[in-house]
């Protein structure tokens, strides 16, 4: 009986000694890990909030000349908010995994667990998992770099090679596109080898205006110059163009047709409307000034055309 009592006392002393040494160390490790995680995640949240609340995009967009820079650099508020919050979430999860992972290893060390076989097994499992899920890892890494580099965002028109459309959703794994036919495309980020963003920076409207070969080209160019100046001065179209349209002159002479080309640098995705407006006003101006259209001769029985003069 005294031996049993001595055993209990010895075991109690051993437990007390272990708690006063290893137990306190484990508590300290967990407390320090929690504090470090809280501080780091709080720093990330403050950085994200400061970036989101920044007025850089608003200041850059105050005048038309710098809106292109805003679009090209992704400085608009909503787009910057989405990208920053996504990266902040990923960074927060990474901080949690790293801090608690180190804490668990340190706690196991306090229990005198041999970490070498455990780390070796984890390494083998990690390699096997890496081979099995390499496409998934590739997608996530590509998504992270895509967000960091701001290659594209929601609302951009992009060409991924396999699909062309408007970006509707961007995640770390996939990008959802909507093509002009209304079909939704889900493209894995790791499968995108190259990306053409048609919504960053600026666009160019190219307008070809054909007239009769017999027309006075200088007079026609003067009419076109007046037309594009009126379009640029129109408040409805002025903010859609970065600078005044310019005439490149005679682009091509084919048969009875002389083609005069006009260039207009526009805000992204606005080139189509500018092209239509210039064509419509040029048609009205040509009719008012009596500018003749090219003559198209009817085909002959032999398959050729009837020659003639304009």
C-alpha positions as CSV (number, residue, x, y, z in Angstrom):
1,X,0.0,0.0,0.0
2,X,2.8,2.4,0.8
3,X,4.4,1.5,-2.5
4,X,1.2,2.4,-4.4
5,X,0.9,5.6,-2.5
6,X,4.5,6.4,-3.4
7,X,3.8,5.6,-7.0
8,X,0.8,8.0,-7.1
9,X,2.9,10.7,-5.4
10,X,5.7,10.2,-7.9
11,X,3.3,10.3,-10.8
12,X,1.7,13.4,-9.4
13,X,5.1,15.1,-9.0
14,X,6.1,14.1,-12.5
15,X,2.8,15.6,-13.9
16,X,3.3,18.7,-11.9
17,X,6.9,19.1,-13.1
18,X,5.8,18.5,-16.7
19,X,3.0,21.0,-16.5
20,X,5.3,23.6,-14.9
21,X,7.8,23.1,-17.7
22,X,6.4,21.7,-21.0
23,X,2.8,22.7,-20.1
24,X,3.7,26.3,-19.6
25,X,5.8,26.3,-22.8
26,X,2.8,24.9,-24.8
27,X,0.5,27.6,-23.4
28,X,3.1,30.2,-24.3
29,X,3.5,28.8,-27.8
30,X,-0.3,28.9,-28.4
31,X,-0.7,32.3,-26.9
32,X,2.2,33.7,-28.9
33,X,0.9,32.1,-32.1
34,X,-2.5,33.5,-31.6
35,X,-1.1,37.0,-30.9
36,X,1.2,36.8,-34.0
37,X,-1.7,35.7,-36.2
38,X,-3.9,38.5,-34.9
39,X,-1.3,41.2,-35.4
40,X,-0.4,40.0,-38.9
41,X,-4.0,39.6,-40.1
42,X,-4.9,43.0,-38.5
43,X,-2.0,44.6,-40.4
44,X,-3.2,43.0,-43.6
45,X,-6.8,44.2,-43.0
46,X,-5.6,47.7,-42.3
47,X,-3.5,47.7,-45.5
48,X,-6.4,46.4,-47.5
49,X,-8.8,49.1,-46.0
50,X,-6.2,51.8,-46.6
51,X,-5.8,50.7,-50.2
52,X,-9.6,50.5,-50.8
53,X,-10.2,53.9,-49.2
54,X,-7.5,55.5,-51.3
55,X,-8.8,58.3,-53.5
56,X,-6.2,57.8,-56.2
57,X,-8.6,56.4,-58.7
58,X,-11.0,59.3,-58.1
59,X,-8.3,61.9,-58.4
60,X,-7.0,60.3,-61.6
61,X,-10.5,60.2,-63.1
62,X,-11.3,63.9,-62.5
63,X,-10.3,64.8,-66.1
64,X,-10.7,63.0,-69.4
65,X,-7.1,62.9,-70.2
66,X,-6.2,60.7,-67.3
67,X,-9.2,58.3,-67.4
68,X,-7.2,56.1,-69.8
69,X,-4.5,55.8,-67.1
70,X,-7.1,54.8,-64.6
71,X,-8.4,52.1,-66.9
72,X,-5.0,50.9,-67.9
73,X,-3.6,50.6,-64.3
74,X,-6.8,49.3,-62.7
75,X,-7.0,52.2,-60.4
76,X,-10.8,52.5,-60.5
77,X,-12.3,52.1,-57.0
78,X,-14.5,49.1,-57.5
79,X,-11.9,47.1,-59.5
80,X,-9.2,48.0,-57.0
81,X,-11.4,47.0,-54.1
82,X,-12.2,43.6,-55.6
83,X,-8.6,42.8,-56.3
84,X,-7.3,44.1,-53.0
85,X,-9.8,42.2,-50.9
86,X,-9.2,39.0,-52.7
87,X,-5.5,39.2,-52.3
88,X,-6.0,40.2,-48.6
89,X,-8.1,37.1,-48.0
90,X,-5.5,34.9,-49.6
91,X,-2.7,36.5,-47.6
92,X,-4.8,36.1,-44.4
93,X,-5.4,32.4,-45.0
94,X,-1.7,31.9,-45.7
95,X,-0.7,33.7,-42.5
96,X,-3.0,31.4,-40.5
97,X,-1.7,28.2,-42.1
98,X,2.0,29.2,-41.6
99,X,1.7,30.5,-38.0
100,X,-0.5,27.6,-36.7
101,X,1.6,25.0,-38.6
102,X,4.8,26.2,-36.9
103,X,2.9,26.2,-33.5
104,X,1.7,22.6,-34.0
105,X,5.2,21.4,-34.8
106,X,6.6,23.2,-31.7
107,X,3.8,21.7,-29.5
108,X,4.6,18.2,-30.8
109,X,8.2,18.8,-29.9
110,X,7.2,19.5,-26.3
111,X,5.5,16.1,-26.2
112,X,8.9,14.6,-27.3
113,X,7.4,13.4,-30.6
114,X,10.1,12.6,-33.1
115,X,9.4,15.0,-35.9
116,X,11.8,13.5,-38.5
117,X,9.5,10.6,-39.5
118,X,6.5,12.9,-39.4
119,X,8.1,15.5,-41.6
120,X,9.3,12.8,-44.0
121,X,5.8,11.3,-44.2
122,X,4.4,14.7,-44.8
123,X,6.9,15.4,-47.5
124,X,6.0,12.1,-49.3
125,X,2.3,12.9,-48.9
126,X,2.9,16.4,-50.2
127,X,4.8,15.2,-53.3
128,X,2.0,12.6,-54.0
129,X,-0.7,15.3,-53.5
130,X,1.3,17.7,-55.6
131,X,1.4,15.2,-58.5
132,X,-2.3,14.4,-58.1
133,X,-3.5,18.0,-57.8
134,X,-0.8,19.8,-59.9
135,X,-3.5,21.2,-62.3
136,X,-5.4,22.7,-59.3
137,X,-2.2,24.2,-57.8
138,X,-1.4,25.6,-61.3
139,X,-4.8,27.2,-61.5
140,X,-4.5,28.8,-58.1
141,X,-1.0,30.1,-58.7
142,X,-2.0,31.5,-62.0
143,X,-5.0,33.2,-60.4
144,X,-2.9,34.8,-57.7
145,X,-0.4,36.2,-60.3
146,X,-3.3,37.3,-62.5
147,X,-4.6,39.4,-59.6
148,X,-1.2,40.7,-58.5
149,X,-0.4,41.9,-62.1
150,X,-4.0,43.1,-62.8
151,X,-4.1,41.4,-66.2
152,X,-7.9,41.8,-66.4
153,X,-10.9,42.4,-64.2
154,X,-14.7,42.1,-64.2
155,X,-16.2,44.0,-67.1
156,X,-13.1,43.7,-69.4
157,X,-13.4,42.3,-72.9
158,X,-10.6,39.6,-73.2
159,X,-9.4,37.0,-75.7
160,X,-8.1,33.9,-74.0
161,X,-7.5,32.0,-77.2
162,X,-10.3,29.5,-76.6
163,X,-13.0,32.1,-75.8
164,X,-13.6,35.8,-76.4
165,X,-16.0,37.7,-74.2
166,X,-16.7,40.0,-71.3
167,X,-15.3,38.9,-67.9
168,X,-18.2,38.3,-65.5
169,X,-16.4,36.7,-62.6
170,X,-12.8,36.1,-61.5
171,X,-11.7,33.6,-58.9
172,X,-8.4,32.1,-58.0
173,X,-9.3,28.9,-60.0
174,X,-11.5,30.0,-62.9
175,X,-12.5,33.0,-65.0
176,X,-16.1,33.2,-66.3
177,X,-16.6,34.9,-69.7
178,X,-19.8,35.8,-71.5
179,X,-19.3,35.8,-75.3
180,X,-21.3,38.0,-77.8
181,X,-23.7,35.1,-78.3
182,X,-24.6,34.9,-74.6
183,X,-22.7,31.7,-74.0
184,X,-21.0,31.5,-70.6
185,X,-17.4,30.2,-70.7
186,X,-15.6,28.9,-67.6
187,X,-11.8,29.0,-68.3
188,X,-9.3,27.6,-65.8
189,X,-6.7,30.1,-65.0
190,X,-3.9,27.6,-65.4
191,X,-5.0,26.9,-69.0
192,X,-4.7,30.5,-70.1
193,X,-1.4,30.7,-71.9
194,X,-1.9,34.2,-73.3
195,X,-4.5,36.9,-72.7
196,X,-5.5,39.8,-74.9
197,X,-7.3,42.5,-72.9
198,X,-9.3,44.7,-75.2
199,X,-10.4,47.1,-72.4
200,X,-7.2,48.4,-71.0
201,X,-5.7,51.7,-72.1
202,X,-7.5,53.0,-75.2
203,X,-9.1,51.9,-78.4
204,X,-8.8,53.2,-82.0
205,X,-11.8,53.8,-84.2
206,X,-10.9,53.4,-87.9
207,X,-13.4,54.8,-90.4
208,X,-13.1,54.3,-94.1
209,X,-15.2,56.7,-96.2
210,X,-15.5,55.8,-100.0
211,X,-16.2,58.5,-102.5
212,X,-16.3,58.7,-106.3
213,X,-12.9,58.8,-108.1
214,X,-14.2,62.0,-110.0
215,X,-14.6,64.0,-106.8
216,X,-12.3,66.8,-105.7
217,X,-10.3,65.1,-102.9
218,X,-9.3,68.3,-101.2
219,X,-12.9,69.4,-101.0
220,X,-14.0,66.0,-99.6
221,X,-11.2,66.0,-97.0
222,X,-12.3,69.4,-95.9
223,X,-15.9,68.2,-95.4
224,X,-14.7,65.2,-93.4
225,X,-12.5,67.4,-91.3
226,X,-15.5,69.6,-90.5
227,X,-17.6,66.5,-89.7
228,X,-15.1,64.9,-87.2
229,X,-14.6,68.3,-85.5
230,X,-18.3,68.5,-85.0
231,X,-18.4,65.0,-83.5
232,X,-15.5,65.8,-81.2
233,X,-17.2,69.0,-80.0
234,X,-20.5,67.3,-79.4
235,X,-20.8,66.8,-75.5
236,X,-22.4,63.4,-76.1
237,X,-19.3,62.1,-77.9
238,X,-16.5,64.4,-76.5
239,X,-15.9,62.3,-73.3
240,X,-15.7,59.1,-75.3
241,X,-12.7,60.3,-77.3
242,X,-9.3,61.0,-75.9
243,X,-8.2,63.4,-78.6
244,X,-9.6,64.9,-81.8
245,X,-10.0,62.5,-84.7
246,X,-7.4,62.9,-87.4
247,X,-7.7,62.2,-91.1
248,X,-5.0,59.9,-92.6
249,X,-5.9,61.0,-96.1
250,X,-6.4,58.8,-99.1
251,X,-6.1,55.2,-98.0
252,X,-6.9,53.3,-101.2
253,X,-7.8,53.9,-104.9
254,X,-9.7,51.0,-106.5
255,X,-11.4,51.3,-109.8
256,X,-13.9,54.2,-109.4
257,X,-13.5,54.3,-105.6
258,X,-11.3,56.6,-103.5
259,X,-11.2,55.6,-99.8
260,X,-10.4,58.2,-97.3
261,X,-9.5,57.0,-93.8
262,X,-10.1,58.7,-90.4
263,X,-8.6,57.6,-87.1
264,X,-10.1,58.4,-83.7
265,X,-8.5,57.5,-80.3
266,X,-11.3,56.6,-78.0
267,X,-11.9,55.4,-74.4
268,X,-11.9,51.6,-74.2
269,X,-14.9,49.8,-75.9
270,X,-16.2,53.1,-77.3
271,X,-14.7,52.8,-80.8
272,X,-17.7,51.2,-82.4
273,X,-20.1,53.9,-81.5
274,X,-17.7,56.6,-82.6
275,X,-17.3,54.9,-85.9
276,X,-21.0,54.7,-86.5
277,X,-21.5,58.4,-85.6
278,X,-18.7,59.6,-87.9
279,X,-20.1,57.5,-90.8
280,X,-23.7,58.8,-90.2
281,X,-22.6,62.4,-90.1
282,X,-20.3,62.0,-93.1
283,X,-23.2,60.6,-95.1
284,X,-25.4,63.5,-94.3
285,X,-22.6,66.0,-95.1
286,X,-21.8,64.3,-98.4
287,X,-25.5,64.4,-99.4
288,X,-25.7,68.1,-98.5
289,X,-22.5,69.0,-100.4
290,X,-23.4,66.8,-103.4
291,X,-20.4,64.4,-103.0
292,X,-20.9,61.5,-105.3
293,X,-20.6,57.9,-104.2
294,X,-18.5,55.4,-106.1
295,X,-20.2,54.0,-109.2
296,X,-20.6,50.2,-109.2
297,X,-21.1,48.9,-112.7
298,X,-23.4,46.0,-113.3
299,X,-21.9,42.6,-114.3
300,X,-21.9,41.6,-117.9
301,X,-23.1,38.3,-119.3
302,X,-19.4,37.1,-119.4
303,X,-19.0,37.8,-115.7
304,X,-17.1,41.1,-116.0
305,X,-18.3,44.6,-115.5
306,X,-19.4,47.3,-118.0
307,X,-16.7,49.9,-118.3
308,X,-17.7,53.5,-118.2
309,X,-16.8,57.0,-117.0
310,X,-17.8,58.7,-113.8
